[in-house]
Amino acid sequence: MLIALGIDVVETHRIAALLERHKERFTELVLSEREVDLLGSVRVPFVAGRWAAKEAIMKALGQGFGVLQMPDIEVLRKPNGAAEVVLKNEALTLAQTLNIHRWQISISHERLVTVAVACALSE
């Protein structure tokens, strides 16, 4: 059963500018260690996608940026390549309180924007 829905759109050039100016610090702010391992050479689209996905998840959890830590929301890859949400710490506790046990996430990239939609589901 659907419990909540979140969506976020980010202008890709804004993420590129932040990565250029703040490099490692910005990556540490947004990504978990496991996500950094997935980073590869397509840094801007990857980070923009993770940013949008995490914002969408936070919206589905009813929280804004700054309340939850972005690295506590991981967007990993299943063996088939599909995105998989893994929550830790405060994000996990909040999801459990809201009876959220599963996530469906979709991330899409275009030249100028990246969008993500997160569906929070009960069992």
Buried (B, 14 or more C-beta within 10 A) or exposed (E): EEBBEBBBBBEBEEBBEBBEEEEEEBBBEBBBEEBBEBEEEEBBBBBBBBBBBBBBBBBBBEBEEEEBBBBBBBBBEEEEEEBBBBBEEBBBEBBEEBEBEEBBBBBEBEEEBBBBBBBBBEE
